[in-house]
Amino acid sequence: MPKNKFIYVGVLIVAGTALLWLGAEILTKITYIFPWTLALGVLLIVGGVFLEGRKPKEPAGEEPTKGE
């Protein structure tokens, strides 16, 4: 680590700016995928809720057995 704080802060600013620029460039190239990933997430949530609804209900107050 450099002893001069200006160098340290400058390196952090340059690295942060470069990473933000890289992220913005990547984001502009993959924006077409967001509607598909949103739809996939919604389908997974709906499917999970459907599968949870089909599970047999355990009676209230009873703990599940431990395989004894």
C-alpha positions as CSV (number, residue, x, y, z in Angstrom):
1,M,0.0,0.0,0.0
2,P,1.4,3.4,-0.9
3,K,2.2,5.8,1.9
4,N,0.7,8.7,0.0
5,K,-3.1,8.7,0.4
6,F,-3.6,10.6,-2.9
7,I,-2.1,7.7,-4.8
8,Y,-4.3,5.2,-2.9
9,V,-7.5,7.2,-3.5
10,G,-6.6,7.7,-7.1
11,V,-6.0,4.0,-7.7
12,L,-9.4,3.3,-6.1
13,I,-11.2,5.9,-8.2
14,V,-9.6,4.6,-11.5
15,A,-10.4,1.0,-10.6
16,G,-13.9,1.8,-9.7
17,T,-14.5,3.9,-12.8
18,A,-13.0,1.1,-15.0
19,L,-15.3,-1.5,-13.4
20,L,-18.4,0.6,-13.8
21,W,-17.6,1.3,-17.4
22,L,-17.0,-2.4,-18.1
23,G,-20.3,-3.2,-16.3
24,A,-22.2,-0.7,-18.4
25,E,-20.7,-2.1,-21.6
26,I,-21.6,-5.6,-20.7
27,L,-25.1,-4.5,-19.7
28,T,-25.8,-2.8,-23.1
29,K,-24.9,-6.1,-24.8
30,I,-27.1,-8.4,-22.7
31,T,-30.3,-6.3,-22.1
32,Y,-32.2,-8.6,-24.5
33,I,-32.0,-11.4,-21.9
34,F,-33.7,-9.6,-19.0
35,P,-37.3,-10.3,-20.2
36,W,-36.5,-14.0,-20.5
37,T,-34.9,-14.2,-17.1
38,L,-37.9,-12.4,-15.6
39,A,-40.3,-14.9,-17.2
40,L,-38.1,-17.8,-16.0
41,G,-38.2,-16.5,-12.5
42,V,-41.9,-16.0,-12.5
43,L,-42.4,-19.5,-13.9
44,L,-40.2,-21.0,-11.2
45,I,-42.1,-19.1,-8.5
46,V,-45.5,-20.2,-9.8
47,G,-44.3,-23.8,-10.2
48,G,-42.9,-23.8,-6.7
49,V,-46.2,-22.5,-5.3
50,F,-48.1,-25.2,-7.3
51,L,-45.8,-28.0,-6.0
52,E,-46.1,-26.8,-2.4
53,G,-49.9,-26.8,-2.7
54,R,-49.8,-30.4,-3.9
55,K,-47.9,-31.6,-0.8
56,P,-49.9,-33.4,1.8
57,K,-50.6,-31.2,4.8
58,E,-49.1,-32.2,8.2
59,P,-51.5,-32.0,11.1
60,A,-50.9,-29.0,13.3
61,G,-48.9,-29.6,16.5
62,E,-47.3,-32.8,15.4
63,E,-43.6,-32.9,14.6
64,P,-42.4,-34.9,11.6
65,T,-40.9,-38.3,12.5
66,K,-37.1,-38.8,12.2
67,G,-37.3,-42.2,10.5
68,E,-37.5,-44.4,13.5
